[in-house]
Structure formats: C-alpha cells, structure tokens
C-alpha cells in the first residue's frame, strides 16, 4: 500500500487501490490511532465500546461508507469499505465491531429494505446514532439457520415475536436488530428476517457475555417476549430469509477475511520489530536462524494471502464473487491468522503471554475468526459441495 510508511514491504505492490483510496486510508488510520489505541484497555475493562466513539466514527465518515447519498451516506465504492476493514484489523484491536454495522446490517437493509425502511434507518446508521446487530444464533442453534426456533406469528398488521438469541454482537449498544424468525410452521419451516427496534415492548437484553477475547465488544443474549412489530418491518420476502442470508454471507466472509489478513500482517510487523531489539545469549532474537526461517515462512504466507484477498475484493466489486470463493478466502485467512499470531507470540517469549503486549490480545481475539461468520468446518462443507 503506497505511502503508508509501514515497516513491512509485504503491504506494498498491491494494485487494487487508487491514490484517493490511499488518502482515505491515511484519515482512517489516524482516526483509529487517536480514538481506539489510547482507550482500548479501558473499553476492555468496561466490556463495551462507548456510543460516543460510534458517533465520532460517523462524524468522520467511516460508518456505512457504501450507503448512497440519498440515504445520508457518502455513496463510496466497496474499496473504501475494504480499507476501513484493513485498518481496523491492522490496529490489532479486533473487539471494535464497526464492521457489523457497515458490512452486514446496512447492506442487508440496502439490498432487501423498502424505500421507507432505507430512509428511516440508514441515515442514522451512517451517523452512528443507530447501532445495528444481526440476530441469527440461538442457544440451541449455531450455523444451521433452518433450526431457528424464534417465532414471528402474524396478528393482523403485526408480527408477534417470541424467542431468544445469543452471541449477538452489539447486543448492549444496539438500537436496531435484524432478527431471523420462523414464520411458517409447515414442513418448509420458512425463515424471515424482521427488523426489531430495541425500544419495542417485550424486548429485553440479557447479560453482556464474558468472552475469551474481543473483550471490548458487547456480546449479549437477547430475549423477545411477544414483541409486536408492524408487518412493514419485514425485511425482504416472507419465508425468504434463508436465501437472503445466503446471498449476503459472501460479503460478510470477505470482510472477515480482510480483517484477519490485516491482523496477521500486524502480528508479523510488530514481531519483526520485537526480534530486532530483543537480545538473548548476547545476540538479537532475529540473528537466530530459527527466527529467520519462521519469519520467512510467515512472510510467504502473507504474500500469498494478500494476493487472494485482493483477487476476491476485485471480484466482489465486479459482482462476481461466488459463495465458494468467499468460503475459501475466509477459511484460508482465518486459519492463517491463528497460525501466524501463535508463531509471533512464541517469538515474544514470556512477554508474549503478558496482557499488556498487543500480541497477547491478538492471540485471544484471533480465535473467534475461525468460528464467527460460519466455522471453518462449514467453510469446508461449502467448498466440498462445489467440487
């Protein structure tokens, strides 16, 4: 990436971005450096990123950047969104979950929403006044969306929603949730996506879940006790939710891959700096051949990873990215991220196990990438079906 002044040459030589994209990158990187890095330790203790940060991100124009101007957004191309994901991953602080808002909820509403829904919700999502969340997972249902038990029963001009969701990102901060509900009790068990505002009667937030990593991300249980919403809150077609989710998932998985790739790059860069300075037995850790070989292997993995990520981003921009390709890039990059971060922590020695070191945070945060957005096993299933 040109003119980034990064210690690693691995980020150079990419061709998918124009100069204006790189200028935007500089703005995003400075904003994250000023707003995330000095505050992340406190946010981790609090278990939540304050809403004022979301508003600041909105003011800087880095929320929902692909939302068109008629709905309050900048109408930027996807490459700008990709840059935000890269820079978020490169902070090394993965528990700031702006991508859920920008890469999942806003695109769902853009792709499936009515004109009324778009005008009502998108402008405030762009400014950070509304924070969104996606409610798919339930206590007894993970990757299999067909097993959803939360029900939405039609009652006149309303849906009455009852059920529970868990592991919901932005669960405590969220104002608007896309909720997967069962709307057909027949053999097909049709699933629908319904917009639920957090101020609806009967909606209740459970505890803010204590996780292994992503400690600043508010991840919650959510409960729906006969929550009544108008039928106009239906997102897309009734009983068409499964197909709608499948259509939108490649973008989510590409975003996860992009963040994972940038995070792995960050781990390499900070480790390279560390082993250049750290001395053992009278010489720097970098002078040992084992260290050199380990770093050479990581460098090669990163070079190959960036090439495929860039290929997938370019194909997505053209509308050509397939579900299989999205599964491949997510599987490859998230598994790679965990390997690289583990190797980099090892090269930090005992200090790598100290929470004050960025590599320690990156180690625990990386693990969720092989699960969220579809586990590695599900990615292999998707790929194998396309053989």
Secondary structure, DSSP 8 states (H G I E B T S, - for coil): -TT---S-GGGSS--S--HHHHHHHHHHHHHHHHHTTTTHHHHHHHTS--HHHHHHHHHTT-SSTTS-GGGTS----HHHHHHHHHHHHHTT-TT--HHIIIIIIHHHHHHH--HHHIIIIIHHHHHTSS-EEEE--BTTBSS-GGG---EEEEETTEEEEEEEEEEEETTTT-SEEEEEEE---STT--EEEEEEETTSTTEEEEEE---SS-TTS-EEEEEEEEEEEEGGGEESSTT-HHHHHHHHHHHHHHHHHHHHHHHHHHHHHHHHHHHHH-EETTEEGGGSHHHHHHHHHHHHHHHHHHHHHHHHHHHHHTT---HHHHHHHHHHHHHHHHHHHHHHHHHTGGGGGSTTSHHHHHHHHHGGGGTTTS-HHHHHHHHHHT-
